Amino acid sequence: MIQWPEDIKVYLHREPVDFRKAINGLSVIVQDEMALSPFDAALFVFCNKKRTQLKVLYWDETGFALWQKRLERDKFKWPRRWPDDPVVLDHEQWQWLLRGFDITQLKPHKTLFYRDVA
């Protein structure tokens, strides 16, 4: 699997995409629907309607690249309900999504704030 830098931003397009679209069609979605620049140092991730495939579009400073993953027996747990639009994932959440975890259900422990040790 390709290893992208841990600090790279990952943007998910929430709605399913027609997977006949390639680099040009997906770049237009990034620009027009997501209101982002496809030339940013970021991964733009799309899912098909059946949630069995992902496409990742990115600019590597010399041109666009398109990476695709197809699951043979399962579905991606795609976050259709998310408080932010577009959906932005950190590196850990991106890895969880690729491994099949439902990132909307993963909740860390609550952060606690104390002033005194009493």
ROTIMAR-802042 format. One record per residue (C-alpha): residue number from 1; x, y, z; residue in one letter. Coordinates in nm, 3 decimals. Layout:
N
+--------+---------+---------+---------+------+
| martor |       u |       v |       w | keba |
+--------+---------+---------+---------+------+
|    NUM |       X |       Y |       Z |    a |
...
+--------+---------+---------+---------+------+
END
This chain:
118
+--------+---------+---------+---------+------+
| martor |       u |       v |       w | keba |
+--------+---------+---------+---------+------+
|      1 |   0.000 |   0.000 |   0.000 |    m |
|      2 |   0.113 |   0.354 |  -0.066 |    i |
|      3 |   0.242 |   0.536 |   0.241 |    q |
|      4 |   0.146 |   0.901 |   0.240 |    w |
|      5 |   0.301 |   1.147 |   0.488 |    p |
|      6 |   0.130 |   1.142 |   0.828 |    e |
|      7 |   0.066 |   1.517 |   0.818 |    d |
|      8 |  -0.118 |   1.512 |   0.484 |    i |
|      9 |  -0.480 |   1.628 |   0.494 |    k |
|     10 |  -0.743 |   1.376 |   0.392 |    v |
|     11 |  -1.074 |   1.505 |   0.257 |    y |
|     12 |  -1.369 |   1.273 |   0.200 |    l |
|     13 |  -1.644 |   1.349 |  -0.047 |    h |
|     14 |  -1.950 |   1.234 |   0.147 |    r |
|     15 |  -2.182 |   1.147 |  -0.142 |    e |
|     16 |  -2.123 |   0.846 |  -0.369 |    p |
|     17 |  -1.947 |   0.913 |  -0.698 |    v |
|     18 |  -1.987 |   0.754 |  -1.040 |    d |
|     19 |  -1.667 |   0.549 |  -1.066 |    f |
|     20 |  -1.647 |   0.598 |  -1.440 |    r |
|     21 |  -1.505 |   0.938 |  -1.346 |    k |
|     22 |  -1.130 |   0.961 |  -1.363 |    a |
|     23 |  -0.880 |   1.235 |  -1.279 |    i |
|     24 |  -1.050 |   1.520 |  -1.467 |    n |
|     25 |  -1.402 |   1.445 |  -1.341 |    g |
|     26 |  -1.288 |   1.398 |  -0.982 |    l |
|     27 |  -1.080 |   1.718 |  -0.995 |    s |
|     28 |  -1.393 |   1.910 |  -1.095 |    v |
|     29 |  -1.579 |   1.763 |  -0.795 |    i |
|     30 |  -1.297 |   1.872 |  -0.563 |    v |
|     31 |  -1.303 |   2.223 |  -0.703 |    q |
|     32 |  -1.676 |   2.279 |  -0.755 |    d |
|     33 |  -1.852 |   2.066 |  -0.493 |    e |
|     34 |  -1.592 |   2.051 |  -0.217 |    m |
|     35 |  -1.470 |   2.410 |  -0.276 |    a |
|     36 |  -1.107 |   2.299 |  -0.244 |    l |
|     37 |  -0.809 |   2.314 |  -0.476 |    s |
|     38 |  -0.716 |   1.977 |  -0.628 |    p |
|     39 |  -0.357 |   2.109 |  -0.639 |    f |
|     40 |  -0.329 |   2.121 |  -0.258 |    d |
|     41 |  -0.102 |   1.877 |  -0.078 |    a |
|     42 |  -0.396 |   1.658 |   0.023 |    a |
|     43 |  -0.577 |   1.334 |  -0.050 |    l |
|     44 |  -0.927 |   1.361 |  -0.193 |    f |
|     45 |  -1.119 |   1.041 |  -0.128 |    v |
|     46 |  -1.431 |   0.921 |  -0.309 |    f |
|     47 |  -1.651 |   0.615 |  -0.262 |    c |
|     48 |  -1.884 |   0.436 |  -0.502 |    n |
|     49 |  -2.255 |   0.384 |  -0.432 |    k |
|     50 |  -2.210 |   0.024 |  -0.312 |    k |
|     51 |  -1.926 |   0.138 |  -0.079 |    r |
|     52 |  -1.704 |  -0.141 |  -0.213 |    t |
|     53 |  -1.447 |   0.087 |  -0.377 |    q |
|     54 |  -1.244 |   0.397 |  -0.296 |    l |
|     55 |  -1.063 |   0.633 |  -0.527 |    k |
|     56 |  -0.796 |   0.869 |  -0.396 |    v |
|     57 |  -0.695 |   1.168 |  -0.606 |    l |
|     58 |  -0.382 |   1.365 |  -0.527 |    y |
|     59 |  -0.138 |   1.608 |  -0.685 |    w |
|     60 |   0.227 |   1.507 |  -0.642 |    d |
|     61 |   0.376 |   1.834 |  -0.775 |    e |
|     62 |   0.442 |   1.679 |  -1.117 |    t |
|     63 |   0.091 |   1.569 |  -1.203 |    g |
|     64 |  -0.222 |   1.406 |  -1.072 |    f |
|     65 |  -0.226 |   1.050 |  -0.943 |    a |
|     66 |  -0.528 |   0.828 |  -0.888 |    l |
|     67 |  -0.523 |   0.533 |  -0.649 |    w |
|     68 |  -0.808 |   0.285 |  -0.620 |    q |
|     69 |  -0.898 |   0.013 |  -0.370 |    k |
|     70 |  -1.170 |  -0.248 |  -0.421 |    r |
|     71 |  -1.302 |  -0.470 |  -0.143 |    l |
|     72 |  -1.395 |  -0.820 |  -0.250 |    e |
|     73 |  -1.636 |  -0.916 |   0.031 |    r |
|     74 |  -1.710 |  -0.617 |   0.248 |    d |
|     75 |  -1.807 |  -0.250 |   0.242 |    k |
|     76 |  -1.634 |   0.063 |   0.360 |    f |
|     77 |  -1.797 |   0.226 |   0.664 |    k |
|     78 |  -1.852 |   0.558 |   0.492 |    w |
|     79 |  -1.928 |   0.859 |   0.718 |    p |
|     80 |  -2.238 |   1.001 |   0.551 |    r |
|     81 |  -2.334 |   1.189 |   0.868 |    r |
|     82 |  -2.046 |   1.401 |   0.986 |    w |
|     83 |  -2.047 |   1.743 |   1.154 |    p |
|     84 |  -1.801 |   1.898 |   0.908 |    d |
|     85 |  -1.830 |   1.936 |   0.534 |    d |
|     86 |  -1.607 |   1.836 |   0.371 |    p |
|     87 |  -1.509 |   1.553 |   0.601 |    v |
|     88 |  -1.148 |   1.595 |   0.714 |    v |
|     89 |  -0.964 |   1.296 |   0.858 |    l |
|     90 |  -0.636 |   1.277 |   1.040 |    d |
|     91 |  -0.382 |   1.007 |   0.953 |    h |
|     92 |  -0.507 |   0.768 |   1.220 |    e |
|     93 |  -0.873 |   0.798 |   1.112 |    q |
|     94 |  -0.770 |   0.746 |   0.749 |    w |
|     95 |  -0.588 |   0.425 |   0.842 |    q |
|     96 |  -0.893 |   0.309 |   1.042 |    w |
|     97 |  -1.123 |   0.372 |   0.744 |    l |
|     98 |  -0.896 |   0.173 |   0.513 |    l |
|     99 |  -0.893 |  -0.115 |   0.763 |    r |
|    100 |  -1.273 |  -0.125 |   0.785 |    g |
|    101 |  -1.347 |   0.057 |   1.109 |    f |
|    102 |  -1.651 |   0.282 |   1.141 |    d |
|    103 |  -1.478 |   0.611 |   1.220 |    i |
|    104 |  -1.805 |   0.770 |   1.334 |    t |
|    105 |  -1.824 |   0.524 |   1.624 |    q |
|    106 |  -1.465 |   0.553 |   1.746 |    l |
|    107 |  -1.470 |   0.784 |   2.040 |    k |
|    108 |  -1.164 |   0.853 |   2.254 |    p |
|    109 |  -1.173 |   0.908 |   2.626 |    h |
|    110 |  -1.297 |   1.251 |   2.730 |    k |
|    111 |  -1.025 |   1.505 |   2.787 |    t |
|    112 |  -1.013 |   1.610 |   3.152 |    l |
|    113 |  -0.903 |   1.950 |   3.276 |    f |
|    114 |  -0.799 |   1.996 |   3.639 |    y |
|    115 |  -0.654 |   2.291 |   3.824 |    r |
|    116 |  -0.554 |   2.131 |   4.153 |    d |
|    117 |  -0.446 |   1.794 |   4.277 |    v |
|    118 |  -0.679 |   1.744 |   4.571 |    a |
+--------+---------+---------+---------+------+
END
